[in-house]
Amino acid sequence: MSATLTMYSTPWCGYCRRLKGQLDREGIAFVEVDIEQDPVAEEFVKQTNGGNATVPTVLFPDGSTATNPSLRDVTGRLAAIG
């Protein structure tokens, strides 16, 4: 199991930019994947979101996901994972 988050995003997504900035400020490590450049990642996001390429979609170290989560959602989920 990976110890970092994976954030699926696009360069033009304002919600993605906001969450990336918040994660950076909190010192939370993440890997960013641009779904416009990675068709496999885009398909994963679509499968996760009922056929929609909705970003940001975050993949947590335990394999769970969240779509457009708040910083509070992310930190709460990370705390619960341990």
RODO-2510 file (C-alpha; in nm, 4 decimals, decimal comma):
residues 82
     n   res          X          Y          Z
     1     m     0,0000     0,0000     0,0000
     2     s     0,1361     0,3411    -0,0998
     3     a     0,1934     0,5937     0,1780
     4     t     0,0858     0,8904    -0,0310
     5     l    -0,2295     1,0239    -0,1874
     6     t    -0,2871     1,0250    -0,5593
     7     m    -0,4820     1,3209    -0,6942
     8     y    -0,6326     1,2878    -1,0385
     9     s    -0,6712     1,6317    -1,1922
    10     t    -0,6547     1,8537    -1,4996
    11     p    -0,4476     2,1715    -1,5444
    12     w    -0,7572     2,3917    -1,5896
    13     c    -0,9480     2,2664    -1,2823
    14     g    -0,9843     2,5381    -1,0184
    15     y    -1,0966     2,2905    -0,7524
    16     c    -0,7819     2,0870    -0,8214
    17     r    -0,5575     2,3938    -0,7850
    18     r    -0,7272     2,4840    -0,4570
    19     l    -0,6883     2,1362    -0,3080
    20     k    -0,3259     2,1078    -0,4269
    21     g    -0,2426     2,4378    -0,2566
    22     q    -0,4123     2,3295     0,0651
    23     l    -0,2316     1,9946     0,0686
    24     d     0,1013     2,1681     0,0048
    25     r     0,0403     2,4142     0,2912
    26     e    -0,0435     2,1262     0,5261
    27     g     0,2638     1,9286     0,4174
    28     i     0,0558     1,6352     0,2908
    29     a     0,2442     1,4448     0,0219
    30     f     0,0580     1,3558    -0,2951
    31     v     0,1186     1,2440    -0,6498
    32     e    -0,0681     1,4346    -0,9193
    33     v    -0,1926     1,2600    -1,2333
    34     d    -0,3268     1,4666    -1,5231
    35     i    -0,6134     1,2623    -1,6662
    36     e    -0,5893     1,4516    -1,9962
    37     q    -0,2409     1,3055    -2,0443
    38     d    -0,3114     0,9561    -1,9066
    39     p    -0,6034     0,7629    -2,0606
    40     v    -0,5771     0,4843    -1,8020
    41     a    -0,6095     0,7403    -1,5223
    42     e    -0,9058     0,9011    -1,6972
    43     e    -1,0777     0,5631    -1,7201
    44     f    -1,0132     0,5008    -1,3470
    45     v    -1,1701     0,8390    -1,2632
    46     k    -1,4712     0,7632    -1,4834
    47     q    -1,5189     0,4214    -1,3210
    48     t    -1,4957     0,5827    -0,9785
    49     n    -1,7470     0,8572    -1,0643
    50     g    -2,0263     0,6784    -1,2477
    51     g    -1,8874     0,7471    -1,5949
    52     n    -1,7908     1,1094    -1,5316
    53     a    -1,4333     1,2406    -1,5496
    54     t    -1,4835     1,4456    -1,2335
    55     v    -1,1729     1,5978    -1,0770
    56     p    -1,0213     1,6241    -0,8335
    57     t    -1,0601     1,2594    -0,7519
    58     v    -0,8344     1,1493    -0,4682
    59     l    -0,7118     0,7940    -0,4188
    60     f    -0,6149     0,7262    -0,0568
    61     p    -0,3431     0,4859     0,0595
    62     d    -0,6092     0,2327     0,1678
    63     g    -0,7587     0,2199    -0,1842
    64     s    -1,0657     0,4320    -0,1049
    65     t    -1,1499     0,7404    -0,3106
    66     a    -1,3149     1,0795    -0,2695
    67     t    -1,4384     1,3168    -0,5369
    68     n    -1,3736     1,6870    -0,4876
    69     p    -1,3017     1,6439    -0,1161
    70     s    -1,2372     1,9322     0,1180
    71     l    -0,9092     1,9534     0,3066
    72     r    -1,1033     1,8519     0,6182
    73     d    -1,2309     1,5398     0,4380
    74     v    -0,8784     1,4476     0,3311
    75     t    -0,7182     1,4990     0,6718
    76     g    -1,0044     1,3148     0,8450
    77     r    -0,9753     1,0182     0,6131
    78     l    -0,5964     1,0095     0,6534
    79     a    -0,6333     1,0175     1,0318
    80     a    -0,8806     0,7299     1,0192
    81     i    -0,6467     0,5256     0,7997
    82     g    -0,3651     0,5835     1,0455
***
